[in-house]
Amino acid sequence: MAAVLNGFSYTGHKQTITLDWKSILKKCDDFSGPVNGFMFIDFNSIIEQTCPRDTFFDVIGQIVSVRPLETSNHVASKHYIKLTLSNIESVHLKVTIFGTQAYQLSQYLKENPTVNCVVIVMQFVKLNIWDGVGQVKSHFEVTKMFINSDIVEINEYKKRYIIPINVQDGTGTIGLTLFDREAKRLLDISAYELKKIYEAAGDSHALFPVQLNVLKNRKFAFLVDITKYNVNNYNNIYTILKLTEDVSIVSELESKLELMSIESVSLNQVPLESDDVVQSVQKDVISQTDESFTPSTVNKSTATTPGKISTDLKRNLQDIYDVNSGDDLSSTKAKRKSIGDETPLLIPKVEK
C-alpha cells in the first residue's frame, strides 16, 4: 500500500494498493457490499463546480439530447460524442465521451431507435469547465459506461419517475416537479404505475389519465427549493419539498397574496393622511371583475381623484418643510448663501 503522490486519485482514497508477482487473489462468493461501488455526484454541484476536483466521480441520468459522433481528428481516441443528461430533478448536465465508448453509445442509439428512455451510468468521469459552466468528460479507458444495463442502480432510477405540474395563482403560473412519493400519496398510485397504465391505453383522445381527475378543484400550498442553478440559468422548474392541503395554511397564503397585491398598487398613489383615505383609495384603485383583479383609475369620489391627491400631496410637503423658495431645493442650481434671516434653513417638522 502506498500514498497517492500525484494529487489525483481515481477512487477518492489517499492510498493505492499495488499488486506484484507474489500477490495472491481469491474469489469471494459471499461479498455483501455494492458490486460497482458507485459514487454519484449531484448535477448542481458539478454545474456550480463545488464537486471534488482531485478525484473521479460517477453520474447517472437519462439521455435527453445527443449530437452526432465527431470523427474529424485523425486520432481515434480523440473522437467524441456530446450529449445531455437529465436527472430526477430535471437538471441538465452536458457530457462528453471520447474514444471507443463514444462509438459504443453511438452504435447503441442507432440499433435501438424505439427505446424512449435511455439511462446511462458514467463511472470515473472528470470535471470539465467550459465557458464558466461545469460539465463532465470521460478519461481514456479509465471511465466505465453502463447503457440501460440490468443493474440495480439503473433499474431503481427508472422507477423513480416524476410528474411535472403547472401551478397557478393570481400572479401567474409556475412549473413544479412532483416526486413519485408525493404522487402516490395524492393519487393513491405511483407515477411509475400511472405511466404503465397510460402506455397500455395506447392512442386515446384523452389529454391525460383519468386518475389525475382527483386533483381537480383542490388547492395546495407548496414549499419549493430554489437553487443557484435556477437563478443563474433562468430555470423556472422548481422541486417540491413539501405540500399540504391544510385549509388554514392555504387561506393564510391567499390573504397575504391579496394584501400584497393591494399594497403594491396603492403604495405610491396615496397621501397617507388617515386610515379613511387609505381604505377609500384602495377600493378605487382595485376593481374586481369575475375572479381577476384589474388596476383601475376610475374616480369614484372627489376625495380620491388624481387632482385632489396631487393637491393634498403638495400641501402635505409644504406642511412638513418650511420652504420659502424652490431654488434651494433645485439639483441644477447653486444653493444661495443665507444672509441673516432672509433665507432660513430647511427645518423638518415632526407630524404627530
N, C-alpha and C positions, 0 to 999 in steps of 0.2 A: 504494500500500500504506500502510495506517495502523494504528496500535496500537489495541487494544481498550481503551477507556477506561471503559466502564460496569461492568467487573468480571465480566461474564458472557460466555462465549464459546460459540458454537454447536458448534464443532468441537474445542475444546481448544487451538487455536492462539492466540498472543498478538497476531497481526496479521490484518487483513482486507484483501481485495482489492476495490477499488471500480471499477466499470466506468462509463464515461461515453459520450457520443455519438460520441467519436472511437475507442473501443475496437474492435478487430477480432478476431473469433472464427473459428477454423478447425477443422474436424472432424479428429480424429486416428484414422486407420484401423489403427494398429499399437500401440495402447496396451497395455502388458503388466502394469499394476498392477491392483488389485482394482476391480471395476466399481462397487460400492456403498461401499467403504471403511468397513465396519462396525467399531465399537469396542465389542465385547461386554464387559460387566462381570459378574463373578461374583455370583450371587444373595446369598451370605452377606455380601459386602462392602456390598451395598445394605441388607440387613436390619439389619446391625450399624452402618450409617451411616459406614463407612470409605471409601466411594466418593467420587469428586470431587463437590463441591457447587457449583462455579463454572462448570460446563460440562454440556452434554448428553452422554448415553451411549446405548448400544444394548443390548437384551436379546433373547434367543431362548429359546423354550421351548414346551412342549406345554400346551394348554389342558386343565385338569382339572376346572374348575368355572366357571360363568358365571351372573350374575344377569340378570334381565330389564332391558331398556332403561328408564332412568329419564327421564321426559319431563315432570315436574311443573312445571319452570321455564318461563316464557313465552318465554325467550330460547333459541333452538335451539342456539346454540353452547355452552350450559351443560348440555345433555342429555348423559347419560353412561351408560356400562355398566361394571360391575365384574366382574373375572374373576381367576382364579388360574392362574399358570403354574407348571409343574414342569420343572426342568432334569434333566440326565442323572443327577445325584447325588440325585434325588428331593427336592430342596429346593424349597419352595413360596414363590412371590412374588406378592403382591397387586398388581394393575394396574388403573388407572382410565383409561378412554379417553373423550374428550369429542368433541362435535360430529359432523361428517359421518363420521368414522372409526368412531364408536360405531354409527351407522346401518349403515355398511358391514359391520362384523363381525356385527351382529345379523341382517342380511339373508343373509349367507353361511351362518350356522348354521341358519337356517330353510330355506334351499334345499338344504342338504347334511346332512340328519339322520342318514344312514347312515355318514358319514365318522367312523371311530373315532379317528383320530389327526389332530388339527388343530394344526399347528406354525405359530407366527407369529413374525415379527421386528418389533420396535418400534425404529425408529431415531429418534434425537434425543428421548429422554424425559428427564424431570427427577426428582430425588429428592423424595419426598413423605413426611414423617414423620407418622405417625398413631398416637397412644397409645404413643409411645416406640418404635415399630417402623418400620423403613424400608420404604417402598413406592415405586412409580413411577407417574407420570401423564404423559399426553400434554400437548403445549404448542401449543394452537391448530393452525394449519395447518403449523407447522414440522415436526411429527412425521410420519414416514412409516411405513406399516404394510404388511407382506407376509404374506398369509394362504395357507399351503400353496402358495406360489408356486414356480415351477420355476426356482429359483436355487440356486447351488452350496451356500450355507450351509444352507438348509433340507433339500436332498437329502442332504447329508452328515450332518446331525443325525438324520434318520430312520434312517440305517443304524447309528447308534451305540446300538443297543438294549442294555438291561441285564437281568440276571437277578436278581430278589430271592430270597434264600435265607434259611432259618432254620437257625441253628447251635445245637447243644445239647451241654452237658456236664453234669457232676454238680451244678452250681449253678443251672442254668436254661437258658432259650432266648433267643437274641438275633437280630434281623433284620439281615442284611448285604446290601450291594449289590455284585454281581459284574459287572464291566465286560466288554464284548464281547471284549477282547483276552485276558483270562484265561479266559473261557468257551471260546474257540476252542482254547486250549492244553489245557484239561481234556477237552473233549468232542470235539475234532477237528472242530468245526463252529461257525460263528459264531452268535450269538444271532439275528441277522437271518435267516439261513438256517433256523434252528430254528423261528422264528416262521412263516416261509412254509410249512414242512412241516406244522406244526400247523394252520394255516388251511386248507391244501389237504385235510387229512383230514376236515374238516367235523365233523358230530356224531359223537362217539365215546364209548364207555364208559370209555376210558382217562382216568385223572386227570391224567396228564402224559405228554409224549412219551417213547417208549421209549429215545430217545438218552440220556436222563438216568439210565438204569439203570447206566451206567458209574460213577456216583458212589456206588453202594450199598456199604456196609461199608468205606468209606475214611475215614481220619482226616486232618484238615488243621490246620495252625497258621496263624492269621490275624493279620496286622498291620493294625489298623484306624485310621481317622482320626476322632477325637472333636473336633468343632468347638465353638465357643461357641454356635452355633445349636442343637446337640444338647442342651447343658446348659441354656440359657436357655429353650428351648421344649419341653423334655422329649421331644425327638425321639429315638426309640430305633432309628433306621435309620442304620447307620454304613457309610461307604465303605471297601472293602477296598483297602489299599495294596499288600500282598504276601500271598502264601500259599505254603505248602510242605507236602509230604508227608514230609519228612525224618524218619525214624524216631527219630533221636537227639533232634531238637528237640521232636517231639510227646511222646516219653517223658519228657523233662525237664519239660515244662509239666504233664503229668499228675502227675508225682511232686510237683511244687511245689503243685499244687492239692490233692492228698491231704494233704500235710503241713500246709497252711494250714487245711484243714478240721478236722484233729485238734487243732491248736493252739488254734483258735478255740473249740472245745467244752471243752477241758480246762484252759485257761489260768487261769480264776478258780475252779477247783474243787479244785485240788491243792496241798497244802503242799509246797513244793519242798525236801524234806529230802535226798533222794538220787535218783539216776537210777533205782534199782529201783522206788521208789514211783511215779515219774512214768510209767514204762513200764507198770506194773501198772494204774494208773488209766486210762491211755489205752486199754488193752484193754477195760476195763469200760465206759467211757462211750460207746464206739462199738461197736455191734453191727451186723453186716453181714447183710443178707437179700437174696438174689439179687444184683442189681447196684447196689443203693442203700444208702446209709449212713443209719442212723437213730439219733439220740441215745437212749441208754438209761440208766436208773439202777438196773439190776439189780446187787445186792450179791453179787459172786461170791467175795469174801474179806473177812475181818474187818479186814484191813489197810486196806481202801479203803471201808468203809461210811461213810454220812454222819455217824453218831455219832462214829466214830473220827476222821474228818477234822476234825470240829469240835473234838474234844478236842485233837488234835495242833496245830491252829491256835492255840488258846488257849495251850497250853503253849509254843509257839514264840514267841508275842508276849511271854509272861512272861519267857522266856529272854533276849529281845532288850532289853527295857526293865526297869529297876528301878522298880517301881511299888508303893507302899505303900497307896495309896487311889485309888479310881476318881474321887473328887471333883476331883482335879487335872486329869483328862482330860475333864471334862464341858464341853460347849459352852454349857450353860444355867446353870451355877452359877459364882459368882465364885470365882476362884482364891485359896486361903488363903495368907497370908504365911508364909514359913518362919521358925521361931523356933529358932535354934541348929541342932542336928542332928535335930530332931524330924521335919521334913519335908524330906527330901533332894531335890535337883534330879533331874530325869529325865535319866539318863545312858545314852546308847545304847551297846550293846556290838557290836563287830565280830566277826561269825562267820567263822571260817576254814574 
